[in-house]
Every structure is written in structure tokens, then in C-alpha cells.
């Protein structure tokens, strides 16, 4: 025990800037940070668009199963590994399992982080551009054609796409370099309730539209014939994406958790709050989609075409629309901070770099990786690999391959390498007395989640 404590102290001193340690000192701070990572465009943009393209309620239910049977156990596993290693994923896993290859979980995580950030920053760029468009009244119309044309023009402009992406990268790296995670957390903590409130408001307004029932039925009345292996894989990938799993982000945040923090309780609360935000987004969007005669299969365009149409029809809609996009951007910032923290903390831990140098290197990488995603709807629209533009390929590779694979390795690590005793110790159970909850989680991690992951990965990828 003494050796582990001093080892952790060493790592703490050498790998992580003191300011990022200081933030996670209260229970509320931990919840805010973790929730800030989970809630983002995954809830507001990806969830509605995937639910729309994959058949509505049947997808939602598949997603719920994926979250309960795989997402939640993996989240608990990731955080508990993180709190045990108290270091960046690569350094920590190397020390936990010397001369073994478990550190690849951390290495894959860095790749995932770059790929996700590449397209994520592009979508946040659209959100920023739409803040300007909404504020200047360019979106004051309920016509699908006009709004669709505006969106197409926005994403089809190469210079604008790159520039907005750089603005997003500058904001995120500026915050990380200043090390003001505390400030951001405090801000998101205050602003997330407003996002909740606004979503409820839009939801109510959306439900009052003629034909809203059709949208609710789409979201809540399942047609299970729509569930194919590819749909299950998409649901599983979304569970990982939305809960920030499978790339070491939760592991990194877990390394900032207090020892007396109840990990399963925290993870469950974060999962439930994250689910609630997604459902609110669904209720805000789908009734309006059907009412205005849009296609629920619009995919990524849903948020940028449908939502403005709804807002254009309500009193003070313009102000609300601006606020909504502002809050979506803020939610995205919390998520991006957790993504960018993974390569940064890894560079610091492995190469001994200071935070500023690690941030600059990561930023350069993101500018390079990000450009193809930004240009996917213009210059590179026809540069397809496996039938996908770089934007879609990054998204598919991470959500449908790298994140579930990372999750699988985490399950196997805990279930088969670490074992019940170490897992119980990591969760803070008394020595030799794992709780019933711990045992149940362990069975999920050892058998259920990895078997499901293997089946879903194989079946979902083969026809693709
Ligand atoms: N969960 C975030 C969202 O819903 C995105 C995100 C943040 C993420 N950190 C991550 C996704 C790590 C995968 C891995 O928008």
C-alpha cells in the first residue's frame, strides 16, 4: 500500500499540472466534469440524427440495452482503472501491467481522440456559424428549402469550414493552455441547467405543433423489424460516444477522482442525466420534424435545418435559437476538453513535456487531421474511401470500431487480467469483501459485455 501511494505521488508530481488536479476536489466537481464530458453534440446532434436514420424507437431501445449492458459497466471500469493508476492511460497501464501490451488501450485512445476531434470541431464550427446566422436573422424562415440551402452553402464553403474549425480549436486549446478547467467547469455547471430548461421549452413548443403525435410515435413506438446488426452496432457506438468511453477520456478523468468518490453511483447518475438530455433533444426535434414535413432521416442536417424552422415559428424564436446554439457550443466545449486532455496528458506523462508544449503539439496535429473533415463537403466531397468522405470515415472508424474495441479491451483487462479482488479494491470495497454490486458488475465485465461486443462488432462490420 505504501509503495503504491508514493508511486502515485511521483506520477502526480511529474505528469500532471497541479491545476488540473485541484479541480476535482469536491463531489460536485467530479460530477460536473464527468457530466460535462458526457453531454455534448453526441446528445444534441448525433443522437437525434442516428435515431432518425435508424428507425426511431427501435433504435432508442437498442441504445438503452447497449448503455445498460455495456456502456455503464465499461464506464465504471474505465474510471476505476483511472483512479488506480493516477496517471495518463499509457503510463498508467504500463505500470499496472509491466511487459504486457495493455497500454495499447491508451495508444488507440490517442488515435481516437484525434479522429473524433477532427469532425467534432467541424460540427461545433457549424454551430458557431449558425449562432451568427441566427443572430443576424438569416434563419428566420420555416421553409425547409431555404434553410436546407443555407446549410448546404455553409458546409460547402471550404474557406469558411476551415476557419470556423480553427476558431473552435483556438477556443479549446486556449482554455486548456490557461489550465482553467475550474473556470470552465463552474461555467458549464451553471449553464447546463439552462440547456435543460431550453430543451424542455422547445420540447413543449414542438409538442404543441399540429401532427406532433407522429413524431412522438416515431421516437417511442418501436418497429423491431428495423433492428439489423448494423443498427445494433450504431447503437453501441453511440453509447460509447455519448458516455465518452473507449478512448481513455473517462480513465483520465478517473485519475482525478477522489478516493472516497462512489464510482458506480457517479457513473449511474451521469448516465441517467446524459440520457435525459438526449431524450429531451429527441422530443424537441422529432415532433417538429414530422409537423414541418421534414425527413427524420436527414442525419447530420437535422439540427441545422429543423431546429431553426421550429424557432422561426415561436415568439422570441430568434433569441431562443441563438441561445440554443450558444448552449450547444458550451456543452461541446466540456466534451472537447475531455477529448483533448487525453493526448495532452499522455504527451506530458510520457515525454515529460509541460502543458503548453503538449497543447501546441496536439493543436498542430488537430489542424492537420481536422482539415480533411472540414473539407468533406466541398473540395473533398468525392475523395471517398470505402464510400465515405473523410468526415464520415473518421466518425465511422471511431464510433463503430475504435471505441467499441477499446471498450472490449477494457472489459477483458478488468474481467480476465485484473480479477475480482483488484477490481473490488479499485472500487473501494473492504479487502476480501466485494459487494454484491461489485460482483454483478464483474460478471458483466468478464462475460456479458465482452461477448456482446465481439458479436456486435463482427456482425455489424461484415456487411458494411
Ligand atoms: N460524449 C461527448 C458527446 O456526447 C463526446 C466525447 C467527449 C467523447 N469525450 C469523448 C466521445 C471521448 C468519445 C470518447 O458529445
Boltz pocket constraint, residues with backbone or C-beta under 6 A from the ligand:
constraints:
  - pocket:
      binder: B
      contacts: [[A, 37], [A, 38], [A, 39], [A, 40], [A, 41], [A, 42], [A, 43], [A, 116], [A, 240], [A, 241], [A, 242], [A, 243], [A, 244], [A, 245], [A, 246], [A, 247], [A, 249], [A, 334], [A, 335], [A, 336], [A, 338], [A, 339], [A, 403]]
      max_distance: 6.0
